[in-house]
Structures are given as C-alpha cells and as structure tokens.
Amino acid sequence: MNEKNNQNIEAPDLDKPQLEILYQDNYLVAVNKPSGLFVHRSYLDRHEKYFALQLVRDLVGQYVYPVHRLDRPTSGVLLFALTENTARAMNELFSERKVEKTYYALTRGHLLGEGIVDHALKEQHDKIADKFAQQDKAPQEAVTCYQSLATATLPIAVGKYTSVRYSLVKLMPKTGRKHQIRRHLSHLRYPIIGDINHGDNKQNPFFHQYFGFKRLMLHAKSLSFVHPMTNEPIDITSDFDAQWQQVFDHLGWHSLNA
C-alpha cells in the first residue's frame, strides 16, 4: 500500500522558476522576473514550458492582467493587475508617462557622468508577429536619462582592445519604445553586455567565458507611481540576482551588491 502511494507522488519540478513577490495588495501584484523567462505565450515560445503570467496566476490563485512588459532576457520588477479595472487604470498611467521606471545595465567601455539620450527610434517589426504592421512609420520620439555609477577594468586583451572595460549605468527611460535602452546605449557606443542584436560580438563571448554565464545584463530595478485605486505612492524595488552579485563582487563594486 505504501509502495503504491509512493509511486503516485510526483517528483518536484526543479526547473520551475521560483518567483519572488515584491508587492501585493487587492489590486496589484509585482514579482522579480528572472532573466530568460517569457512574460506570456507568443509564437517565439514553442519550446518553452513556463511563463510569468501563468506562474504568477498560480502563485496568487487568481487570474492576473499584464500591465507592462519586460523582454525575455531582462530581469527585474514585473507588474500585474488583479482586476480588469485596475489593469485599465495602470495602462493609462503608463501611456501618460506617470510611471517612473529605473533600470541598471552593465555596458562595454567606461561611460562617465550623466546625460540624456534624445534619439528618435524607428519602430522595429518582427517578420512574423508584425507582418501586418505599418512598415514606413517615421521614427518615434525616444528619451532616456542615464547616470554612470561605477567603472572597472580587467587587464585582459579582447579584440582590438588591450583591456576589458565595464560600466554600471542607471537608466530612466522617459518613453517606452521597443528595445529603447539597448538601442540608446548602442547609439552612445556603450552597448549592454549580452545584447545579441545591438551588442559587441567579441565582448559578449568573453563575458560568457570569463564569468561562466550568458545573458543580457539589464535589470528592471524599480517602478514608482501613484496607486490608481488608493492614491498612495508606490515604490517597488527588486534585488539583483546571484549572477549580478557575482559580477559586482568580481569587479569590486561591493557597495552596490544589494
């Protein structure tokens, strides 16, 4: 009898992402999304088993409404609404630019100081998902504020460079264009480490070999807004994961390892 019962016990799924709830009330829930996790199903996910939407739904025990997006390789704060009315209200806040978003990126090179990138971006279309979208739209306004927080150098020659230089950059996008932060940092010639489309094809393989993991080094650190239902100020912040902390430790950025 006991042997039969034991055979029916399902083994735990060790590959299932464990999401940390950062904030929850009667209207909203936010989690810390790991890099590599899709937000929801799409044509790109034929071989994927888990999605943030389903994981959060199972975590809180009810249907959830996505109110903003993070690309699959980006980690950090991901917000969902728990009611349709709240989702509508949050979508309005995002569209009216009343949500402050803060990201952190690890870039190639020493980006110093602070500034504003005001560089219009032409809308990028996917061949399949956007095949019916207007292809000849004019470039759209795109603005990103940035602040350099730390720099580091590794005395290792890669490509035409005699050393490897990194910067930790804080970014506050004021508009929400597709891949805006990646494209703006590439425009400045300080691409994000791990960016396949806009990054450095020599620095990316070096980073993978040196640090032992492969990913986009972009983290959605925080969301700040006035709650659309309670009118309370909300500030949701996510910690850096173990891979980010490994980089901080190795580059001597111990004060940032939090």
N, C-alpha and C positions, 0 to 999 in steps of 0.2 A: 504493500500500500504506500509506504513512504517512498520507495523507489519510483513508483509511477508518478506520484506528486512531484518529485524532484525533476523528473523528465519533462514535466509541463512548465517548469519555471523558465521564463525567457532570460537569457543572459543579458546583462546591461549593455547598451549600445555605447561603446567607448568613443565612437566618432561623433556622437551627437553634441553639437555646441552647447555649452552651458552659458546662458545669458545672465548678466548681472542687471537687476532692476535698479536704475539710478533715481527714478522718481515715479510716484504713482498717487493718484487721487481718484475721485469719482468720474473724472473726465479725460484724463491723460495718463499715459504710461511711457516712460523712456527707458531704453536699455543701452548698454555698452556693446555695440556690434563689433564682433571680431573681423579682422581682415579676411577676405575670401568668402564671406557669406553673402549670398544674394538677398535683397530685401524681399522680393516676391518672385513668382514664376514668370518666365519670359521664354522667348524662343531660344535663348542662349543656354538654357539650363537643362538640356535633355538628360544629362548625366548626373544632375545634382539631386541630392536626397533631402536636404534641409534648406529652409528659407526662414528669414527672420519673422515674416508675417505669421507663419504657422507656429513657430516656436513661441512667439510672444502670446499668441492666442491661447496656446496650451498652457502657458505659464500663468496667465491671469484668469483662465477659464471662461473667456468670452470672446466674441468677435472684436477685432481691432481694425482701425482705419489708418492707413499710412497717410501722414500729412506732409512729409518731405522725404527726400531720397538721399541715400549715400551710395556711391558706386561700390560694386562688389569688393574691390581691393582696399577701400578706405575703411578705417576703423573709427569707433567713437560713438558719440551721442546720436541715437536714432529715436525719433518721437512718433508715437501713435496716439490717435484719439480713441476713446471708448464709446462715443456716441456719434451719430451722423451729424447732429447739430454742432458738436464741438469740432468735428473734422472740417465742417464748412467754415466755422469761425477762424480756426487756425490757418486754413488755406488763405483766407482773406488777409490775415496778419503777414503771412509770408509774401503774398503778392503785393502788399502795400509796403513791404520792406520794414516791417516793425518788429522783426525778429533779428537779434544780433547773433551772428554765427562766428565762432572763433576756431581756427584750425592751426595745427602745428605741422611743419614739414621739415624733413631732412633734405637738404639740397646739395648739389655739387658746387664746389667753389666757396669762397668767402664773400657772402653777401653782407654788407655792412650798413649800419644806420637804419633809417626807416623812410618810408615814402608811400606814394600812391601810384598804382598802375592804372591808368585810364586808357585802355586799349580795346577798341571795339572788336568783337569776335564774330566771324561768320558762323552761322549755325551749322553744326556738324550733323550729318544724317547717316544713319545706318542703312546699308543697301537693302536689307530685308524689312526691318521694323519701320523704317521711314520712307518706303518706296513711293508712297502717295503724297508725301510732304512736298511743299513748295521748295524747289531747289535753287531758285535765283533770288532769295531774300537778301536784302542789304545787310551788312554787318550790324550787330546789335550792340548797344552800349554795354560796357563791362568794366567795372571798377573794383579793384582790390587794394586794401591798405595792408602794408606789411611792416614788420619790425624784427630786425635781427636780434636774437637773444644770446647766441653763443657761436663760436667757431672753433675748429680743431683741425690739426694737420697730422697725417700719417706719413712718415718718411719712406714711402714706397712709390716707385715709378710705375705709372699706368698710362699706356698710350704715349702721347706726346708730352705728358706732364711728368715732372720729376718727383712729385709728391701728390698725395690724395688730400684734398681739402673738402671739409664739410661745414655747413652752417645749419643751425636750428633757427627756423623762421616762424614767427607768429603771424597769422594771416586773418584778416577780417574782410570777407567779401561783401560788397555792398549791393551787388547784383547776383543773379543766380543762373548764369549761363552754363551750358554743358561743359564739363571739364575746365571750368574757368580758372581755378587756381593752378592746375597743371599747365595750362596754356599760357597764363600770365607769367609764371616763373620761367617757363621755357623762353618766352619773349624777352625776359631780362637776362637770359643766358645762364640761369642758375636752376637747371631742371631738377625735379624731385627724384631722389634715388628710388629706383624700382619702377619708374614710369616707362612702360614699354613703348608707348606711342610718341611721347614728347621728351623722352629722357636721353641719357648718354649710353650708347651701346658698348662702351668699354668700361665705364664706371659701374654699371649695373652688374655685369658678371663678376667684377672684382668684389663688390659688396657681398654678393651671394657666397663667393668662395671664402672671403675673409671672416664674415660674421656667421655663416652657416645657415642662413635662411634667405628666402626670396619673396619679396612683397613690395607693395607701394608704401613708402614711408610718409604717409599722410594720415593725420589723426584729427577727427572732429572733436575738439576738446570741450566746447560748451555751446549751449543755446540759452539766450536770455530774452524774456518777453514779458508782457503783462498778460496774465491769465485771462482768456476771453470770457470765462464764466464767473470767476471770483474777483477779478480786477486786482489780484495780488501779483507783485513782482516775482517772477520765477527765474531762477538761475540754475541750470542743470549742467553738471561738470562730470567728465569721465576721466578715470586714471589711465595712465599709459600702461600698456600690457608688458609682459615679460621681455618680449623682443625689443621694444623701445628701451626698456630699462637696461637691457644688455648693452645697447649702443651707448646710452648715457654713461654707464659705468666705464666702458672701454675708452670713451673719448674724454673722460674726466669731468663730465658735466653732472657731478654728484648732487649739487644743489637743485638740479632740475628733475631729479629722479623721484617724482612724486605724482 
